[in-house]
Amino acid sequence: VWARYQQDYDLALYVANWPAPRSRHWQTLLAARAIENQVYVAGCNRVGDDPNGLNYSGDSLIISPQGEILADAEPGAASRLDAELSLET
C-alpha cells in the first residue's frame, strides 16, 4: 500500500537486492508497478556476489507508465541508465 499512487509522484524509484534466480520476478513486478500506478518506474538492483554465495545480476530498468522498457542494464554489469521522461500524455 505504501507505493499506491495518490497523484503525489511521477516516478517511483525501487532499490533492491534481488538475486539472479529471481530476475524475472524483479522485472515483472517493476512493470506491474508502472502499469498499475500509471507512473514511470526506475528499478536499481545490485550486481555481484555476496558473502553467502548469492549472485545478483542487476537487471536495472526504467519503465514507462504503459509498461514499456525505456532503458535496461546489461546483466551482471554495473552501469548507469538514461531515459527521457515526459509528463505529456
The 8 nearest C-alpha neighbors of each residue, nearest first, counted from 0:
[[1, 3, 2, 4, 5, 36, 32, 35],
 [0, 2, 3, 4, 5, 11, 32, 36],
 [3, 1, 0, 4, 11, 32, 36, 5],
 [4, 2, 0, 1, 5, 36, 35, 32],
 [3, 5, 36, 6, 2, 7, 8, 37],
 [4, 6, 7, 3, 8, 36, 2, 1],
 [7, 5, 4, 8, 9, 36, 3, 38],
 [6, 8, 5, 4, 9, 10, 3, 38],
 [9, 7, 10, 6, 11, 4, 38, 5],
 [10, 8, 38, 39, 11, 7, 86, 6],
 [11, 9, 39, 40, 38, 8, 12, 41],
 [10, 12, 40, 41, 39, 13, 9, 38],
 [13, 11, 41, 42, 40, 10, 14, 43],
 [12, 14, 42, 43, 41, 15, 11, 40],
 [15, 13, 43, 44, 42, 12, 16, 45],
 [14, 16, 44, 17, 43, 13, 45, 42],
 [15, 17, 45, 44, 18, 55, 14, 46],
 [16, 18, 15, 21, 55, 44, 19, 22],
 [19, 17, 55, 54, 21, 20, 16, 53],
 [18, 20, 55, 56, 22, 21, 54, 17],
 [21, 19, 22, 18, 23, 17, 54, 55],
 [22, 20, 24, 19, 23, 18, 17, 25],
 [21, 23, 19, 25, 24, 20, 26, 18],
 [22, 24, 26, 25, 21, 27, 20, 28],
 [23, 25, 27, 21, 22, 26, 28, 29],
 [26, 24, 22, 28, 23, 27, 29, 21],
 [25, 27, 23, 29, 24, 28, 22, 30],
 [28, 26, 24, 30, 29, 25, 23, 31],
 [27, 29, 31, 25, 30, 26, 24, 32],
 [28, 30, 32, 26, 31, 27, 25, 33],
 [31, 29, 66, 33, 27, 28, 32, 34],
 [30, 32, 28, 34, 29, 33, 35, 27],
 [33, 31, 29, 35, 30, 34, 36, 28],
 [34, 32, 64, 30, 38, 31, 37, 36],
 [33, 35, 37, 31, 64, 65, 66, 36],
 [34, 36, 32, 37, 33, 31, 64, 38],
 [35, 37, 4, 38, 33, 34, 32, 3],
 [38, 36, 64, 34, 33, 35, 65, 39],
 [39, 37, 64, 33, 9, 36, 10, 40],
 [38, 40, 10, 63, 64, 62, 33, 9],
 [41, 39, 11, 62, 33, 10, 61, 12],
 [42, 40, 61, 12, 60, 13, 11, 62],
 [41, 43, 13, 60, 59, 12, 14, 61],
 [44, 42, 59, 14, 13, 15, 41, 45],
 [45, 43, 57, 15, 59, 16, 14, 58],
 [44, 46, 57, 16, 55, 15, 43, 47],
 [47, 45, 55, 57, 56, 75, 77, 76],
 [48, 46, 55, 54, 56, 75, 49, 45],
 [49, 47, 54, 53, 55, 52, 50, 46],
 [48, 50, 51, 53, 52, 54, 47, 55],
 [51, 49, 52, 48, 53, 54, 47, 55],
 [52, 50, 49, 53, 48, 54, 18, 55],
 [53, 51, 50, 49, 48, 54, 47, 55],
 [52, 54, 48, 49, 51, 18, 55, 50],
 [55, 53, 48, 18, 47, 19, 56, 52],
 [54, 56, 18, 46, 19, 47, 57, 45],
 [57, 55, 75, 46, 19, 74, 58, 54],
 [56, 58, 46, 44, 45, 59, 75, 55],
 [59, 57, 74, 72, 56, 60, 44, 71],
 [58, 60, 43, 42, 72, 44, 57, 71],
 [61, 59, 71, 42, 70, 41, 62, 58],
 [60, 62, 41, 70, 69, 40, 68, 42],
 [63, 61, 68, 40, 69, 67, 39, 66],
 [62, 64, 39, 67, 66, 65, 68, 33],
 [65, 63, 37, 38, 33, 39, 34, 66],
 [66, 64, 63, 34, 67, 37, 33, 62],
 [65, 67, 30, 63, 64, 34, 62, 33],
 [68, 66, 63, 62, 65, 69, 64, 30],
 [69, 67, 62, 70, 61, 66, 63, 60],
 [68, 70, 62, 61, 67, 82, 63, 71],
 [71, 69, 61, 60, 68, 80, 82, 81],
 [72, 70, 60, 59, 61, 73, 58, 80],
 [73, 71, 59, 58, 74, 78, 60, 80],
 [72, 74, 76, 75, 71, 58, 78, 57],
 [75, 73, 56, 58, 76, 57, 72, 46],
 [74, 76, 56, 57, 46, 73, 77, 47],
 [77, 75, 74, 73, 78, 46, 57, 72],
 [76, 78, 46, 75, 79, 57, 72, 45],
 [79, 77, 76, 72, 80, 73, 59, 57],
 [78, 80, 81, 77, 72, 59, 71, 43],
 [79, 81, 70, 78, 72, 71, 82, 61],
 [82, 80, 70, 79, 83, 61, 69, 71],
 [81, 83, 70, 69, 84, 80, 61, 62],
 [82, 84, 85, 81, 69, 70, 61, 63],
 [85, 83, 82, 86, 39, 63, 69, 87],
 [84, 86, 87, 83, 88, 39, 63, 9],
 [85, 87, 88, 84, 9, 38, 39, 64],
 [88, 86, 85, 84, 9, 64, 38, 83],
 [87, 86, 85, 64, 37, 65, 84, 38]]
